[in-house]
Amino acid sequence: MSNTPSERILAGSREIWEDFHVHPFVKGIADGTLSKEKFEYFMIQDYLYLLEYAKVFSIGAAKATDPVVMKAFSAYVDQIMNGELKIHKAYMQRLGIRIEDAEAAVMSQDNLSYTSYMLRIAYEGGPAEVCAAILPCAVSYEDIACAMVKADPSCADHPFYGEWIQGYADPGYHEANTALMELTDRAAADYGESQIARLIEIGQRCSRYEGGFWDMSWELRR
């Protein structure tokens, strides 16, 4: 039985993630058949998403009273702005997308709804709620990429999508997610059952938003 708050948050969301593995967008990355047009749209929207994602961590850092949590949130902001976004920029360069055009792109309705919800959780809650909103995105991507590699190790060698798969199946990414789980447990250490139930609910709602993000990318929904 899962006992820690982070384990319970993830356990509450994993049933929702099952649909991700059979989603046509995800399967298209795995077998290399996804159209570049759809991946390009996904990358632009994901770029815009990450900018808001960084704000969620920034709010968490501002509201934290535990110096360890504050430092961790601040480090995540730096990691996103100077790490993960660089990977996106490299991919967008290969796709012929200028950074200025990506930053000027209109955020889709699905993306806006998702990020607005996370920001609302960050403003209304505390560090534990911030972690609960972040965990499903971070860990579900690892879950997806590792499942891809397990089913077909050669997918990680695909000339275009292999880099994406490798990034989220990398042991270093797993370590970062483990650290995020530990941070969640630290932030929720004094939480009672009703508060943990709320964290699980936040994780489930964000997982459903993740599902909507895959739908949006596949259908090119604006």
ChimeraX attribute file (.defattr): number of C-alpha atoms within 10 A of each C-alpha:
attribute: neighborCount
match mode: 1-to-1
recipient: residues
	/A:1	6
	/A:2	11
	/A:3	8
	/A:4	16
	/A:5	26
	/A:6	27
	/A:7	16
	/A:8	17
	/A:9	28
	/A:10	23
	/A:11	16
	/A:12	19
	/A:13	22
	/A:14	18
	/A:15	12
	/A:16	16
	/A:17	20
	/A:18	13
	/A:19	12
	/A:20	23
	/A:21	17
	/A:22	12
	/A:23	14
	/A:24	16
	/A:25	22
	/A:26	19
	/A:27	16
	/A:28	16
	/A:29	22
	/A:30	27
	/A:31	16
	/A:32	16
	/A:33	12
	/A:34	17
	/A:35	12
	/A:36	13
	/A:37	13
	/A:38	15
	/A:39	21
	/A:40	18
	/A:41	19
	/A:42	19
	/A:43	20
	/A:44	24
	/A:45	23
	/A:46	20
	/A:47	24
	/A:48	22
	/A:49	18
	/A:50	19
	/A:51	16
	/A:52	19
	/A:53	21
	/A:54	19
	/A:55	17
	/A:56	26
	/A:57	26
	/A:58	21
	/A:59	21
	/A:60	27
	/A:61	25
	/A:62	13
	/A:63	16
	/A:64	18
	/A:65	13
	/A:66	12
	/A:67	10
	/A:68	14
	/A:69	20
	/A:70	19
	/A:71	12
	/A:72	17
	/A:73	26
	/A:74	18
	/A:75	15
	/A:76	19
	/A:77	20
	/A:78	15
	/A:79	14
	/A:80	17
	/A:81	14
	/A:82	11
	/A:83	12
	/A:84	14
	/A:85	17
	/A:86	14
	/A:87	16
	/A:88	18
	/A:89	18
	/A:90	13
	/A:91	19
	/A:92	19
	/A:93	12
	/A:94	12
	/A:95	14
	/A:96	10
	/A:97	16
	/A:98	13
	/A:99	16
	/A:100	8
	/A:101	10
	/A:102	19
	/A:103	14
	/A:104	11
	/A:105	13
	/A:106	14
	/A:107	18
	/A:108	18
	/A:109	12
	/A:110	20
	/A:111	23
	/A:112	16
	/A:113	13
	/A:114	22
	/A:115	22
	/A:116	14
	/A:117	17
	/A:118	24
	/A:119	20
	/A:120	13
	/A:121	21
	/A:122	24
	/A:123	16
	/A:124	10
	/A:125	14
	/A:126	19
	/A:127	29
	/A:128	26
	/A:129	25
	/A:130	29
	/A:131	28
	/A:132	30
	/A:133	29
	/A:134	21
	/A:135	22
	/A:136	26
	/A:137	16
	/A:138	16
	/A:139	20
	/A:140	22
	/A:141	19
	/A:142	22
	/A:143	19
	/A:144	22
	/A:145	25
	/A:146	20
	/A:147	16
	/A:148	23
	/A:149	18
	/A:150	12
	/A:151	11
	/A:152	12
	/A:153	12
	/A:154	13
	/A:155	22
	/A:156	23
	/A:157	13
	/A:158	16
	/A:159	9
	/A:160	15
	/A:161	21
	/A:162	19
	/A:163	16
	/A:164	17
	/A:165	24
	/A:166	20
	/A:167	17
	/A:168	20
	/A:169	22
	/A:170	13
	/A:171	12
	/A:172	11
	/A:173	17
	/A:174	17
	/A:175	11
	/A:176	14
	/A:177	16
	/A:178	14
	/A:179	13
	/A:180	22
	/A:181	22
	/A:182	16
	/A:183	20
	/A:184	26
	/A:185	18
	/A:186	18
	/A:187	22
	/A:188	22
	/A:189	13
	/A:190	10
	/A:191	14
	/A:192	9
	/A:193	10
	/A:194	9
	/A:195	15
	/A:196	22
	/A:197	16
	/A:198	14
	/A:199	27
	/A:200	24
	/A:201	17
	/A:202	26
	/A:203	29
	/A:204	24
	/A:205	19
	/A:206	23
	/A:207	27
	/A:208	16
	/A:209	20
	/A:210	22
	/A:211	16
	/A:212	18
	/A:213	21
	/A:214	18
	/A:215	17
	/A:216	21
	/A:217	23
	/A:218	21
	/A:219	12
	/A:220	14
	/A:221	14
	/A:222	12
